[in-house]
Every structure is written in C-alpha cells, then in structure tokens.
Amino acid sequence: MYITKVLNNSLLLAKDDNDEEIILMGKGIGHNYKAGSELNKKDIEKIFVLHDENIKKSIIQLATEIDAEYFGIAQMIIAYGIEKYNLKLMNHIYLALTDHIAFAVRRFKEGIMIENHYLFEIKEFNPKEYDIGKYAITVFKEVLGLDLPEEEIGNIAGHFINAQQDNPYSDRNKRSAKIVNAILQIVHYHFSIVYNKESFYYRRFVMHLKAFSQRFLANEPSRERIDFIYEQVQKNCKEEYECVKKVGAYMYKEYSRELPRQEELYLMIHIHKILGELCENS
C-alpha cells in the first residue's frame, strides 16, 4: 500500500496491494506522509474502496473545498456512535456528515437557522441518535468554540438514523412521521395557532399522533364502544370536531380509509386540551 496523493490533513489517495485505488482517512494523517510513501496501517481509521468514479470525484472535491478539521470532527462523532451504541453504518455517512458540518457552521456564522420540525419526535423515539447529536453539539463547542442551536442535534441525529445498515427508521416509521406532521399542520392552520413545543399537552399530542398513526397504518380495529362519549364531546367541542373532520378527509384521500370514530374522539380531546392551554397562557 502506497500513497499517490495527499488530499488534506485527514485524507490520502492511495493504491492497495492489488493496485486498486482507495481513499484513506485518519486524524492528521496528511501531515505525516507524502506521495510515494509507505503507510503504517495503525494511522488509518477508515478505508474507502473506490469502485465508483463519481464517488471518487466527490471525495476529492470535498477534500479540496472543506476545512480538514471538519473531517476530523465527523470522525469523532461517528466513532462515538459506533463505540457507545455499536452502530453499523454505511460508508457514505463519513462524507455526508462532513459536508453537513461545513454547511451547518457556515449557516451559523451567517445567522441562518433552519428549524427541525422532528426534533421532539427524534428525542422521544430515537434516543440513541439524539444522544449522538447532543455529543456533536459539545464537540462543536469544544473544538470550534461555537454554540450551535438545539435544532442541530436533530439534524445530526438524522444522518445516523438514515445511515444505519439495519435502519430502524423503517418505511412505516417514515409514513408515520408524514401523518404526524400533516395532522399538526391541519390543526395549526384550522385554528391559526402557534404551538408551544415545550408544553405538556403538545408533547402528549405528538406522542398520541405517533401511536395513532402506527395503529392506523397497521389497520388495527377499534375495540371500545364510545358512542355516548363521542356524542357528548362532539356537542361540546364543535370546532375541534370540524378540525378532526379535515383530518379524516386527509387520511381518506391519502390512504382510502375512514378515520375510526374512536380515533376521532381521542383527537378531539387532545386538540381541546391544547387549545385550553393556549387560552390560559394568552
């Protein structure tokens, strides 16, 4: 194995023993070697075998455009996730996360903030990945001296959710997240409200929507007799009922299935509690 080109402080272009082109990643590895040098394998943290010419070009371009320090930060964060949670990650995360870090730092310095609408969901349902995101924030502070916003925890966590070889964020979970977000938007626009995302009732509502969406996608039958309670709530919560009917119309349009009355009832109750809390605090 020998080096053909030093790309930056963290990346080397090399040829392996079979004369295949590879990229080597290691903290500070670019300082210690030059083209033609033999390599000490102890200095190598990650090897990328370059069967795809487009990937090779992307890596080389990334190495020339992005501060080598960001590659090192990405390695630290990935190593934390692997060592603490034994994650099996696809190789693309090394490049995707490095690119994301560079973009996030630039956004932060320019005063641009992008809200992460799934932060609470990630915290509740993907605690391992959320913890990795929290660790990333501490690394940014310690290495770069930057206090990136909490939204960045969710953004980093998303990379780890999507890069896992045995991805726990299955197709059903993606569809579930779509339903949760859609219902939150329907309620938001129907009542012209701004959610207090730190409130108890908002969090309960999101957790209920998550459970509801999973039940709906699994087509679980309703087992409770709720006719009398339903009629009482419908009578006393007319606007909540109208809003839930919009939710039902959306679900029918997307999935060609009626919203069960039991689910309508629970949605009306949760929406009523959120509205009551907002009125108390206004």
QUICOR-V239117 format. One record per residue. N is the residue number from 1. RES is the residue in one small letter. PHI is phi as a letter, one per 40 degrees, with the letter a starting at -180 (NA if undefined). OMEGA is omega in whole degrees, -180 to 180 (NA if undefined). Layout:
n	res	phi	omega
N	RES	PHI	OMEGA
N	RES	PHI	OMEGA
//
This chain:
n	res	phi	omega
1	m	NA	180
2	y	a	-175
3	i	c	174
4	t	b	-180
5	k	a	172
6	v	c	-178
7	l	c	173
8	n	a	-176
9	n	c	-175
10	s	b	-174
11	l	b	176
12	l	b	170
13	l	c	-174
14	a	a	173
15	k	b	179
16	d	c	-176
17	d	c	177
18	n	c	180
19	d	g	174
20	e	c	-179
21	e	c	-179
22	i	b	172
23	i	b	-178
24	l	b	179
25	m	b	177
26	g	a	-178
27	k	c	178
28	g	g	-175
29	i	c	-179
30	g	c	179
31	h	c	-167
32	n	c	-175
33	y	b	173
34	k	a	-178
35	a	d	180
36	g	g	-177
37	s	c	169
38	e	c	-174
39	l	b	168
40	n	c	-174
41	k	c	179
42	k	c	-179
43	d	c	-175
44	i	c	178
45	e	b	-179
46	k	a	178
47	i	b	174
48	f	b	176
49	v	c	-170
50	l	c	175
51	h	c	-176
52	d	b	-178
53	e	c	180
54	n	c	178
55	i	c	178
56	k	d	-180
57	k	c	-180
58	s	c	-179
59	i	c	-179
60	i	c	179
61	q	c	179
62	l	c	-178
63	a	c	-179
64	t	c	-174
65	e	c	-171
66	i	b	177
67	d	d	-179
68	a	d	180
69	e	c	-179
70	y	c	175
71	f	c	179
72	g	c	179
73	i	c	178
74	a	d	179
75	q	c	179
76	m	c	-177
77	i	c	180
78	i	c	179
79	a	c	178
80	y	c	-179
81	g	c	-179
82	i	c	-176
83	e	c	-176
84	k	c	-173
85	y	b	178
86	n	f	-179
87	l	c	173
88	k	b	-171
89	l	b	174
90	m	c	-173
91	n	c	-174
92	h	c	-178
93	i	c	-179
94	y	c	180
95	l	c	-178
96	a	c	-178
97	l	c	177
98	t	c	179
99	d	c	179
100	h	c	-179
101	i	c	180
102	a	c	-179
103	f	c	-180
104	a	c	179
105	v	c	179
106	r	c	177
107	r	d	-178
108	f	c	-179
109	k	c	179
110	e	c	178
111	g	g	-180
112	i	b	178
113	m	b	177
114	i	b	-177
115	e	c	175
116	n	b	-175
117	h	c	-177
118	y	b	-175
119	l	d	-179
120	f	c	178
121	e	c	-180
122	i	c	-180
123	k	c	-176
124	e	c	-168
125	f	b	177
126	n	b	-173
127	p	c	179
128	k	c	-179
129	e	c	176
130	y	c	179
131	d	c	177
132	i	c	177
133	g	c	177
134	k	c	178
135	y	c	179
136	a	d	179
137	i	c	179
138	t	c	178
139	v	c	178
140	f	d	-180
141	k	c	-175
142	e	c	-174
143	v	c	-175
144	l	b	-178
145	g	g	-177
146	l	b	175
147	d	c	-180
148	l	c	-175
149	p	c	-177
150	e	d	180
151	e	d	-177
152	e	c	175
153	i	d	180
154	g	c	-180
155	n	c	178
156	i	c	180
157	a	d	180
158	g	d	178
159	h	c	-178
160	f	c	175
161	i	c	-174
162	n	c	-175
163	a	c	-179
164	q	c	-179
165	q	c	175
166	d	b	-170
167	n	d	179
168	p	c	-178
169	y	c	-170
170	s	c	179
171	d	d	179
172	r	c	179
173	n	c	177
174	k	c	178
175	r	c	177
176	s	c	180
177	a	c	178
178	k	c	179
179	i	c	-180
180	v	d	-178
181	n	c	-179
182	a	c	-179
183	i	c	176
184	l	d	180
185	q	c	179
186	i	c	179
187	v	c	180
188	h	d	-176
189	y	c	-180
190	h	c	-177
191	f	b	-177
192	s	f	-178
193	i	b	172
194	v	b	-177
195	y	c	166
196	n	c	-171
197	k	c	177
198	e	c	-174
199	s	c	-180
200	f	c	-175
201	y	c	176
202	y	c	-179
203	r	c	176
204	r	c	-180
205	f	c	180
206	v	c	179
207	m	c	177
208	h	c	-180
209	l	c	178
210	k	c	-180
211	a	c	179
212	f	d	-177
213	s	c	178
214	q	c	178
215	r	c	-177
216	f	c	-179
217	l	c	177
218	a	c	180
219	n	f	180
220	e	c	-179
221	p	c	175
222	s	c	-176
223	r	b	-175
224	e	c	172
225	r	c	-172
226	i	b	-172
227	d	d	-177
228	f	c	-180
229	i	c	-180
230	y	d	-178
231	e	c	179
232	q	c	-179
233	v	c	179
234	q	d	-179
235	k	c	-175
236	n	c	-177
237	c	b	-173
238	k	c	-179
239	e	c	177
240	e	c	179
241	y	c	179
242	e	c	179
243	c	c	-180
244	v	c	176
245	k	c	175
246	k	c	176
247	v	c	179
248	g	c	179
249	a	c	178
250	y	c	-178
251	m	c	179
252	y	c	179
253	k	c	-176
254	e	c	-170
255	y	b	177
256	s	f	177
257	r	b	178
258	e	c	174
259	l	c	180
260	p	d	-179
261	r	d	178
262	q	d	179
263	e	c	175
264	e	d	-180
265	l	d	-178
266	y	c	178
267	l	c	178
268	m	d	-178
269	i	c	-179
270	h	c	179
271	i	c	178
272	h	d	-180
273	k	c	178
274	i	c	180
275	l	c	179
276	g	c	179
277	e	c	179
278	l	c	178
279	c	c	180
280	e	c	-175
281	n	c	-178
282	s	c	NA
//
